[in-house]
Amino acid sequence: MKKFIKVAGISLVILTSSLAATAAQAAEKVGYVNTAKVFQTLPQREAIAKKLQSEFKDQKAQLDSIQKKIQTKMDKARRDGQLLSEDDMRKLQIEIGTLQAEYKVKGQALERDAQKREGAEKQKLFVKIQDAVKKVSEQQGYDMIIDAQALQYAKPGSDITDSVIKALK
């Protein structure tokens, strides 16, 4: 039994010293970056927004045209509803319904396409941000960089956000 206790004690000492050595190795330089702030300050972000607006300008104009047609027909139905025959009024309501359905379908398609393109463009920007974070962290000797949104607390000296913004400009 004494032999077993000695072996267990020696094993415990070895395990403790091994954990201490691992903890010493784990003392790496860790920093953080506020990716949302970096993204908001990018000048390319506004250029991409303008590019996307011009790209979907024709589809938006088409939607505006349909909306005007709907409004015109609705005004006519309100204004001339008493004067129109029941058959003409029904035709007008069918036209309005058809235009509203067309507006809804084209509007959803436009929104889907715009979101898809915007997501692709944002992804390109985030790749640039990641490259800048990697470059800055290597220059400043950081072993690990964490996004600020994942942090509970960190010292302000570990923040590389401003350095990343400068690297991107």
N, CA, C and O of each residue as an XYZ file, in Angstrom:
676
protein
N       0.816     -1.179      0.000
C       0.000      0.000      0.000
C       0.870      1.257      0.000
O       0.569      2.224     -0.700
N       1.966      1.239      0.800
C       2.866      2.387      0.841
C       3.486      2.624     -0.531
O       3.667      3.766     -0.952
N       3.804      1.551     -1.212
C       4.398      1.666     -2.534
C       3.413      2.332     -3.496
O       3.798      3.166     -4.317
N       2.137      1.952     -3.382
C       1.099      2.546     -4.232
C       0.966      4.054     -3.970
O       0.807      4.834     -4.909
N       1.031      4.458     -2.713
C       0.927      5.877     -2.348
C       2.135      6.639     -2.874
O       1.986      7.760     -3.360
N       3.318      6.061     -2.789
C       4.514      6.705     -3.322
C       4.383      6.915     -4.831
O       4.674      7.997     -5.342
N       3.945      5.876     -5.535
C       3.792      5.962     -6.989
C       2.741      7.017     -7.336
O       2.935      7.805     -8.262
N       1.637      7.034     -6.600
C       0.583      8.018     -6.849
C       1.100      9.422     -6.564
O       0.781     10.353     -7.303
N       1.884      9.591     -5.519
C       2.453     10.899     -5.173
C       3.411     11.387     -6.242
O       3.368     12.552     -6.637
N       4.278     10.497     -6.713
C       5.229     10.856     -7.770
C       4.479     11.211     -9.048
O       4.825     12.174     -9.732
N       3.446     10.425     -9.366
C       2.639     10.714    -10.556
C       1.976     12.072    -10.451
O       1.904     12.806    -11.437
N       1.490     12.415     -9.268
C       0.849     13.704     -9.042
C       1.849     14.845     -9.212
O       1.510     15.875     -9.794
N       3.065     14.680     -8.718
C       4.107     15.701     -8.872
C       4.440     15.889    -10.353
O       4.554     17.021    -10.823
N       4.593     14.810    -11.071
C       4.913     14.888    -12.507
C       3.777     15.562    -13.262
O       4.017     16.407    -14.124
N       2.546     15.190    -12.942
C       1.378     15.769    -13.611
C       1.276     17.263    -13.335
O       0.982     18.043    -14.241
N       1.516     17.668    -12.092
C       1.457     19.086    -11.718
C       2.530     19.888    -12.436
O       2.258     20.977    -12.942
N       3.741     19.362    -12.484
C       4.808     20.090    -13.178
C       4.532     20.155    -14.669
O       4.872     21.146    -15.315
N       3.924     19.120    -15.224
C       3.556     19.129    -16.638
C       2.495     20.190    -16.908
O       2.576     20.901    -17.909
N       1.511     20.305    -16.038
C       0.473     21.334    -16.189
C       1.057     22.729    -16.056
O       0.645     23.641    -16.773
N       2.005     22.909    -15.156
C       2.637     24.219    -14.984
C       3.410     24.602    -16.244
O       3.387     25.758    -16.666
N       4.092     23.629    -16.837
C       4.837     23.903    -18.069
C       3.874     24.247    -19.199
O       4.149     25.143    -19.997
N       2.760     23.549    -19.272
C       1.759     23.833    -20.301
C       1.172     25.219    -20.093
O       0.966     25.955    -21.058
N       0.903     25.582    -18.853
C       0.356     26.909    -18.560
C       1.349     27.999    -18.939
O       0.946     29.058    -19.421
N       2.624     27.762    -18.732
C       3.636     28.746    -19.095
C       3.689     28.918    -20.612
O       3.874     30.025    -21.117
N       3.525     27.812    -21.325
C       3.525     27.904    -22.783
C       2.275     28.613    -23.285
O       2.294     29.246    -24.341
N       1.193     28.505    -22.527
C      -0.079     29.095    -22.956
C      -0.091     30.609    -22.797
O      -1.012     31.267    -23.281
N       0.889     31.162    -22.143
C       0.946     32.611    -21.951
C       1.350     33.263    -23.268
O       2.496     33.666    -23.465
N       0.389     33.348    -24.140
C       0.618     33.914    -25.460
C       0.080     35.328    -25.489
O      -0.724     35.723    -24.643
N       0.527     36.077    -26.462
C       0.052     37.451    -26.614
C      -1.277     37.425    -27.363
O      -1.342     37.006    -28.519
N      -2.336     37.877    -26.690
C      -3.682     37.835    -27.245
C      -4.206     39.255    -27.379
O      -4.091     40.061    -26.456
N      -4.780     39.552    -28.533
C      -5.359     40.866    -28.762
C      -6.785     40.719    -29.267
O      -7.293     39.612    -29.447
N      -7.416     41.863    -29.491
C      -8.774     41.816    -30.016
C      -8.984     42.934    -31.020
O      -8.258     43.928    -31.035
N     -10.001     42.746    -31.862
C     -10.329     43.725    -32.892
C     -11.845     43.865    -32.943
O     -12.572     42.878    -32.830
N     -12.312     45.085    -33.114
C     -13.742     45.355    -33.268
C     -14.032     45.348    -34.771
O     -13.920     46.375    -35.441
N     -14.405     44.185    -35.283
C     -14.620     44.016    -36.716
C     -15.747     44.909    -37.230
O     -15.668     45.435    -38.340
N     -16.796     45.080    -36.424
C     -17.923     45.929    -36.842
C     -17.469     47.369    -37.043
O     -17.880     48.020    -38.004
N     -16.622     47.871    -36.144
C     -16.112     49.241    -36.264
C     -15.232     49.370    -37.508
O     -15.320     50.356    -38.239
N     -14.397     48.380    -37.737
C     -13.529     48.394    -38.919
C     -14.391     48.424    -40.171
O     -14.125     49.197    -41.092
N     -15.420     47.589    -40.211
C     -16.304     47.518    -41.381
C     -17.005     48.859    -41.617
O     -17.129     49.300    -42.759
N     -17.459     49.501    -40.553
C     -18.173     50.776    -40.691
C     -17.272     51.899    -41.199
O     -17.759     52.841    -41.824
N     -16.003     51.818    -40.947
C     -15.097     52.893    -41.356
C     -14.484     52.681    -42.743
O     -13.770     53.549    -43.245
N     -14.758     51.546    -43.352
C     -14.180     51.273    -44.671
C     -14.755     52.211    -45.737
O     -15.974     52.313    -45.876
N     -13.904     52.882    -46.475
C     -14.402     53.740    -47.558
C     -14.979     52.913    -48.714
O     -15.836     53.399    -49.452
N     -14.522     51.689    -48.874
C     -15.021     50.827    -49.948
C     -16.494     50.480    -49.740
O     -17.204     50.179    -50.700
N     -16.953     50.522    -48.484
C     -18.331     50.146    -48.171
C     -19.315     51.061    -48.887
O     -20.306     50.592    -49.447
N     -19.046     52.361    -48.873
C     -19.931     53.322    -49.541
C     -19.870     53.157    -51.060
O     -20.888     53.268    -51.743
N     -18.691     52.896    -51.573
C     -18.549     52.690    -53.019
C     -19.335     51.460    -53.462
O     -19.948     51.463    -54.529
N     -19.316     50.426    -52.656
C     -20.071     49.216    -52.990
C     -21.570     49.495    -52.926
O     -22.326     49.005    -53.764
N     -22.005     50.277    -51.942
C     -23.434     50.613    -51.844
C     -23.895     51.365    -53.092
O     -24.973     51.096    -53.622
N     -23.077     52.307    -53.557
C     -23.422     53.052    -54.771
C     -23.430     52.130    -55.989
O     -24.300     52.238    -56.853
N     -22.475     51.241    -56.048
C     -22.388     50.287    -57.162
C     -23.643     49.412    -57.205
O     -24.211     49.181    -58.272
N     -24.068     48.933    -56.042
C     -25.253     48.085    -55.983
C     -26.519     48.865    -56.342
O     -27.419     48.333    -56.992
N     -26.580     50.124    -55.915
C     -27.734     50.957    -56.272
C     -27.831     51.109    -57.783
O     -28.912     50.969    -58.355
N     -26.718     51.391    -58.425
C     -26.744     51.562    -59.879
C     -27.026     50.231    -60.582
O     -27.667     50.206    -61.633
N     -26.552     49.137    -60.009
C     -26.768     47.821    -60.600
C     -28.256     47.441    -60.601
O     -28.738     46.811    -61.541
N     -28.967     47.823    -59.555
C     -30.386     47.467    -59.441
C     -31.310     48.638    -59.759
O     -32.504     48.591    -59.463
N     -30.756     49.689    -60.360
C     -31.535     50.889    -60.667
C     -32.700     50.596    -61.610
O     -33.810     51.081    -61.394
N     -32.452     49.811    -62.644
C     -33.499     49.515    -63.640
C     -34.651     48.725    -63.017
O     -35.822     49.016    -63.264
N     -34.307     47.730    -62.215
C     -35.353     46.941    -61.570
C     -36.166     47.797    -60.596
O     -37.382     47.639    -60.486
N     -35.491     48.695    -59.899
C     -36.190     49.599    -58.960
C     -37.105     50.535    -59.734
O     -38.222     50.805    -59.292
N     -36.658     51.032    -60.874
C     -37.486     51.911    -61.707
C     -38.715     51.165    -62.207
O     -39.805     51.733    -62.282
N     -38.540     49.904    -62.547
C     -39.660     49.078    -62.990
C     -40.699     48.941    -61.871
O     -41.902     49.035    -62.112
N     -40.218     48.719    -60.655
C     -41.121     48.616    -59.508
C     -41.854     49.931    -59.259
O     -43.051     49.943    -58.972
N     -41.125     51.031    -59.373
C     -41.747     52.343    -59.184
C     -42.832     52.589    -60.225
O     -43.878     53.162    -59.920
N     -42.574     52.153    -61.455
C     -43.555     52.309    -62.529
C     -44.821     51.506    -62.222
O     -45.930     52.007    -62.405
N     -44.666     50.292    -61.766
C     -45.816     49.456    -61.413
C     -46.577     50.091    -60.256
O     -47.808     50.109    -60.252
N     -45.848     50.609    -59.281
C     -46.488     51.255    -58.122
C     -47.318     52.460    -58.579
O     -48.421     52.674    -58.076
N     -46.801     53.240    -59.517
C     -47.543     54.391    -60.030
C     -48.804     53.950    -60.767
O     -49.855     54.575    -60.629
N     -48.703     52.882    -61.547
C     -49.872     52.351    -62.256
C     -50.947     51.909    -61.260
O     -52.133     52.181    -61.450
N     -50.521     51.233    -60.211
C     -51.466     50.790    -59.174
C     -52.162     51.993    -58.553
O     -53.383     52.015    -58.394
N     -51.353     52.996    -58.206
C     -51.920     54.188    -57.560
C     -52.898     54.904    -58.499
O     -53.958     55.357    -58.065
N     -52.545     55.006    -59.775
C     -53.421     55.658    -60.756
C     -54.752     54.922    -60.870
O     -55.813     55.547    -60.888
N     -54.693     53.603    -60.947
C     -55.908     52.811    -61.084
C     -56.748     52.861    -59.809
O     -57.977     52.874    -59.874
N     -56.096     52.887    -58.669
C     -56.833     52.990    -57.404
C     -57.509     54.357    -57.292
O     -58.644     54.451    -56.825
N     -56.825     55.402    -57.713
C     -57.420     56.743    -57.713
C     -58.627     56.789    -58.640
O     -59.658     57.376    -58.311
N     -58.486     56.165    -59.795
C     -59.585     56.128    -60.758
C     -60.781     55.388    -60.163
O     -61.922     55.823    -60.316
N     -60.516     54.257    -59.476
C     -61.600     53.496    -58.867
C     -62.308     54.312    -57.787
O     -63.532     54.253    -57.674
N     -61.568     55.054    -57.009
C     -62.158     55.911    -55.975
C     -62.944     57.065    -56.589
O     -64.069     57.375    -56.197
N     -62.301     57.676    -57.559
C     -62.876     58.870    -58.175
C     -64.094     58.536    -59.043
O     -65.132     59.190    -58.947
N     -63.953     57.516    -59.886
C     -64.996     57.199    -60.863
C     -65.822     55.978    -60.483
O     -66.616     55.508    -61.298
N     -65.665     55.462    -59.304
C     -66.355     54.251    -58.887
C     -67.858     54.326    -59.031
O     -68.502     53.341    -59.394
N     -68.419     55.479    -58.752
C     -69.865     55.653    -58.847
C     -70.321     55.690    -60.304
O     -71.433     55.262    -60.614
N     -69.470     56.200    -61.205
C     -69.838     56.379    -62.601
C     -69.621     55.127    -63.452
O     -70.281     54.944    -64.475
N     -68.694     54.269    -63.027
C     -68.375     53.068    -63.805
C     -69.449     51.999    -63.617
O     -70.083     51.894    -62.567
N     -69.622     51.226    -64.657
C     -70.561     50.104    -64.547
C     -69.929     49.035    -63.651
O     -68.730     49.057    -63.372
N     -70.760     48.117    -63.219
C     -70.273     47.063    -62.333
C     -69.208     46.213    -63.029
O     -68.225     45.803    -62.411
N     -69.416     45.959    -64.308
C     -68.467     45.178    -65.104
C     -67.130     45.913    -65.244
O     -66.069     45.304    -65.108
N     -67.183     47.225    -65.515
C     -65.957     48.028    -65.639
C     -65.224     48.117    -64.302
O     -63.995     48.078    -64.254
N     -65.977     48.237    -63.234
C     -65.377     48.322    -61.902
C     -64.675     47.000    -61.565
O     -63.585     47.008    -60.993
N     -65.286     45.881    -61.913
C     -64.688     44.569    -61.663
C     -63.396     44.421    -62.470
O     -62.400     43.917    -61.952
N     -63.404     44.853    -63.723
C     -62.208     44.801    -64.572
C     -61.088     45.638    -63.964
O     -59.930     45.221    -63.948
N     -61.436     46.805    -63.469
C     -60.452     47.704    -62.853
C     -59.858     47.058    -61.596
O     -58.652     47.146    -61.363
N     -60.686     46.424    -60.804
C     -60.203     45.753    -59.597
C     -59.295     44.573    -59.953
O     -58.307     44.309    -59.268
N     -59.641     43.874    -61.025
C     -58.792     42.756    -61.482
C     -57.440     43.290    -61.950
O     -56.402     42.702    -61.646
N     -57.447     44.398    -62.685
C     -56.189     45.007    -63.139
C     -55.335     45.417    -61.945
O     -54.126     45.186    -61.918
N     -55.987     46.031    -60.956
C     -55.247     46.449    -59.747
C     -54.659     45.230    -59.051
O     -53.499     45.253    -58.640
N     -55.437     44.176    -58.915
C     -54.949     42.946    -58.273
C     -53.790     42.328    -59.031
O     -52.822     41.863    -58.429
N     -53.889     42.324    -60.350
C     -52.818     41.779    -61.180
C     -51.531     42.591    -61.016
O     -50.441     42.036    -60.876
N     -51.682     43.903    -61.036
C     -50.512     44.775    -60.869
C     -49.900     44.605    -59.475
O     -48.677     44.598    -59.331
N     -50.741     44.468    -58.459
C     -50.219     44.275    -57.099
C     -49.461     42.954    -56.989
O     -48.418     42.884    -56.338
N     -49.983     41.916    -57.622
C     -49.294     40.615    -57.603
C     -47.951     40.713    -58.326
O     -46.943     40.188    -57.854
N     -47.949     41.389    -59.473
C     -46.710     41.574    -60.228
C     -45.697     42.364    -59.406
O     -44.512     42.032    -59.376
N     -46.179     43.419    -58.738
C     -45.313     44.247    -57.895
C     -44.702     43.400    -56.775
O     -43.509     43.503    -56.487
N     -45.523     42.573    -56.156
C     -45.035     41.744    -55.051
C     -43.968     40.758    -55.525
O     -42.925     40.617    -54.887
N     -44.226     40.079    -56.640
C     -43.279     39.088    -57.164
C     -41.962     39.745    -57.554
O     -40.887     39.276    -57.180
N     -42.061     40.852    -58.321
C     -40.835     41.534    -58.754
C     -40.105     42.167    -57.567
O     -38.874     42.187    -57.535
N     -40.850     42.677    -56.604
C     -40.231     43.268    -55.413
C     -39.463     42.238    -54.606
O     -38.358     42.507    -54.135
N     -40.054     41.046    -54.445
C     -39.373     39.985    -53.707
C     -38.124     39.510    -54.451
O     -37.089     39.244    -53.840
N     -38.236     39.410    -55.758
C     -37.076     38.988    -56.556
C     -35.950     40.015    -56.448
O     -34.783     39.657    -56.290
N     -36.311     41.287    -56.534
C     -35.312     42.353    -56.405
C     -34.648     42.312    -55.035
O     -33.427     42.411    -54.921
N     -35.458     42.167    -54.008
C     -34.912     42.138    -52.645
C     -33.975     40.945    -52.465
O     -32.903     41.075    -51.874
N     -34.379     39.797    -52.972
C     -33.548     38.593    -52.868
C     -32.222     38.775    -53.605
O     -31.157     38.465    -53.072
N     -32.304     39.284    -54.842
C     -31.086     39.494    -55.637
C     -30.163     40.522    -54.981
O     -28.947     40.341    -54.927
N     -30.769     41.602    -54.486
C     -29.972     42.658    -53.851
C     -29.288     42.136    -52.592
O     -28.120     42.441    -52.351
N     -29.998     41.359    -51.793
C     -29.397     40.802    -50.579
C     -28.267     39.829    -50.908
O     -27.237     39.791    -50.235
N     -28.488     39.053    -51.951
C     -27.457     38.093    -52.369
C     -26.188     38.819    -52.811
O     -25.086     38.452    -52.402
N     -26.341     39.838    -53.638
C     -25.188     40.611    -54.117
C     -24.511     41.351    -52.968
O     -23.284     41.380    -52.873
N     -25.322     41.948    -52.098
C     -24.762     42.679    -50.963
C     -23.971     41.730    -50.066
O     -22.894     42.082    -49.583
N     -24.501     40.532    -49.843
C     -23.788     39.538    -49.045
C     -22.458     39.148    -49.671
O     -21.455     38.991    -48.974
N     -22.456     38.993    -50.991
C     -21.207     38.632    -51.684
C     -20.183     39.757    -51.563
O     -19.002     39.504    -51.329
N     -20.637     40.992    -51.723
C     -19.719     42.136    -51.611
C     -19.208     42.298    -50.179
O     -18.033     42.600    -49.969
N     -20.079     42.101    -49.205
C     -19.651     42.188    -47.802
C     -18.632     41.108    -47.494
O     -17.670     41.343    -46.763
N     -18.840     39.928    -48.049
C     -17.900     38.836    -47.825
C     -16.512     39.198    -48.343
O     -15.505     38.892    -47.705
N     -16.468     39.849    -49.499
C     -15.177     40.290    -50.045
C     -14.504     41.272    -49.093
O     -13.294     41.204    -48.874
N     -15.294     42.189    -48.527
C     -14.728     43.167    -47.590
C     -14.223     42.484    -46.320
O     -13.171     42.849    -45.794
N     -14.969     41.496    -45.829
C     -14.540     40.809    -44.623
C     -13.264     40.005    -44.858
O     -12.467     39.832    -43.936
N     -13.064     39.516    -46.067
C     -11.808     38.832    -46.394
C     -10.656     39.841    -46.322
O      -9.584     39.530    -45.803
N     -10.886     41.053    -46.846
C      -9.850     42.095    -46.762
C      -9.556     42.445    -45.304
O      -8.401     42.637    -44.925
N     -10.610     42.527    -44.492
C     -10.435     42.840    -43.076
C      -9.629     41.726    -42.401
O      -8.718     42.009    -41.623
N      -9.954     40.470    -42.693
C      -9.218     39.352    -42.103
C      -7.745     39.383    -42.500
O      -6.870     39.109    -41.678
N      -7.474     39.715    -43.750
C      -6.086     39.816    -44.197
C      -5.359     40.925    -43.443
O      -4.209     40.756    -43.037
N      -6.031     42.057    -43.256
C      -5.422     43.174    -42.526
C      -5.194     42.801    -41.063
O      -4.159     43.148    -40.495
N      -6.138     42.104    -40.450
C      -5.981     41.661    -39.058
C      -4.775     40.744    -38.948
O      -3.970     40.873    -38.025
N      -4.651     39.819    -39.891
C      -3.512     38.895    -39.869
C      -2.197     39.651    -40.011
O      -1.234     39.376    -39.295
N      -2.163     40.600    -40.934
C      -0.944     41.381    -41.174
C      -0.556     42.182    -39.924
O       0.604     42.174    -39.512
N      -1.522     42.865    -39.331
C      -1.243     43.687    -38.145
C      -0.839     42.812    -36.970
O       0.087     43.154    -36.235
N      -1.524     41.684    -36.784
C      -1.191     40.820    -35.646
C       0.212     40.231    -35.788
O       0.922     40.064    -34.796
N       0.609     39.917    -37.022
C       1.966     39.408    -37.230
C       2.999     40.502    -36.991
O       4.055     40.248    -36.410
N       2.696     41.729    -37.441
C       3.625     42.842    -37.244
C       3.800     43.170    -35.762
O       4.896     43.512    -35.320
N       2.711     43.063    -35.000
C       2.765     43.446    -33.591
C       3.029     42.260    -32.663
O       3.040     42.417    -31.442
N       3.238     41.089    -33.234
C       3.633     39.927    -32.446
C       2.515     39.265    -31.664
O       2.775     38.665    -30.621
N       1.289     39.353    -32.129
C       0.177     38.692    -31.440
C       0.090     37.240    -31.889
O       0.289     36.920    -33.061
N      -0.212     36.371    -30.932
C      -0.384     34.960    -31.235
C      -1.841     34.639    -31.577
O      -2.135     33.683    -32.295
N      -2.740     35.464    -31.044
C      -4.155     35.204    -31.239
C      -4.912     36.530    -31.213
O      -4.618     37.409    -30.402
N      -5.896     36.664    -32.115
C      -6.761     37.838    -32.152
C      -8.203     37.351    -32.054
O      -8.611     36.427    -32.759
N      -8.958     37.982    -31.176
C     -10.357     37.628    -30.948
C     -11.224     38.825    -31.332
O     -10.816     39.970    -31.142
N     -12.404     38.571    -31.867
C     -13.340     39.652    -32.186
C     -13.871     40.237    -30.882
O     -14.160     39.502    -29.937
N     -13.995     41.546    -30.834
C     -14.423     42.249    -29.627
C     -15.807     41.817    -29.161
O     -16.099     41.886    -27.967
N     -16.646     41.383    -30.057
C     -17.997     40.968    -29.669
C     -17.987     39.683    -28.842
O     -18.951     39.398    -28.132
N     -16.920     38.917    -28.928
C     -16.831     37.663    -28.188
C     -16.201     37.861    -26.807
O     -16.084     36.903    -26.042
N     -15.801     39.076    -26.483
C     -15.103     39.335    -25.226
C     -16.031     39.782    -24.110
O     -17.032     40.459    -24.344
N     -15.684     39.397    -22.917
C     -16.334     39.931    -21.722
C     -15.543     41.151    -21.233
O     -16.110     42.184    -20.878
N     -14.233     40.997    -21.228
C     -13.352     42.070    -20.760
C     -11.986     41.912    -21.417
O     -11.509     40.801    -21.645
N     -11.376     43.046    -21.712
C      -9.999     43.053    -22.204
C      -9.407     44.424    -21.944
O     -10.118     45.429    -21.915
N      -8.116     44.451    -21.759
C      -7.440     45.729    -21.552
C      -7.398     46.490    -22.871
O      -7.201     45.886    -23.925
N      -7.579     47.795    -22.825
C      -7.556     48.590    -24.060
C      -6.236     48.492    -24.821
O      -6.214     48.716    -26.031
N      -5.160     48.170    -24.158
C      -3.858     48.046    -24.809
C      -3.788     46.870    -25.777
O      -2.896     46.815    -26.624
N      -4.710     45.943    -25.656
C      -4.729     44.777    -26.536
C      -5.587     44.989    -27.776
O      -5.711     44.090    -28.608
N      -6.178     46.168    -27.902
C      -7.066     46.475    -29.032
C      -6.242     46.887    -30.249
O      -5.464     47.839    -30.184
N      -6.414     46.166    -31.362
C      -5.679     46.495    -32.591
C      -6.603     47.089    -33.665
O      -6.219     47.190    -34.830
N      -7.808     47.478    -33.273
C      -8.799     47.969    -34.226
C      -8.270     49.146    -35.041
O      -8.361     49.142    -36.269
N      -7.723     50.143    -34.370
C      -7.224     51.329    -35.078
C      -6.074     50.986    -36.033
O      -5.969     51.555    -37.119
N      -5.232     50.069    -35.623
C      -4.124     49.633    -36.489
C      -4.644     48.933    -37.730
O      -4.085     49.093    -38.815
N      -5.709     48.161    -37.580
C      -6.301     47.460    -38.722
C      -6.934     48.471    -39.670
O      -6.817     48.344    -40.889
N      -7.605     49.474    -39.110
C      -8.224     50.531    -39.949
C      -7.146     51.255    -40.748
O      -7.326     51.524    -41.936
N      -6.028     51.571    -40.101
C      -4.932     52.245    -40.805
C      -4.349     51.358    -41.900
O      -3.984     51.844    -42.971
N      -4.264     50.075    -41.635
C      -3.708     49.149    -42.616
C      -4.612     49.024    -43.851
O      -4.134     48.747    -44.951
N      -5.909     49.229    -43.657
C      -6.845     49.114    -44.772
C      -6.937     50.386    -45.622
O      -7.419     50.342    -46.754
N      -6.487     51.491    -45.091
C      -6.598     52.758    -45.844
C      -5.410     52.998    -46.722
O      -5.351     54.013    -47.416
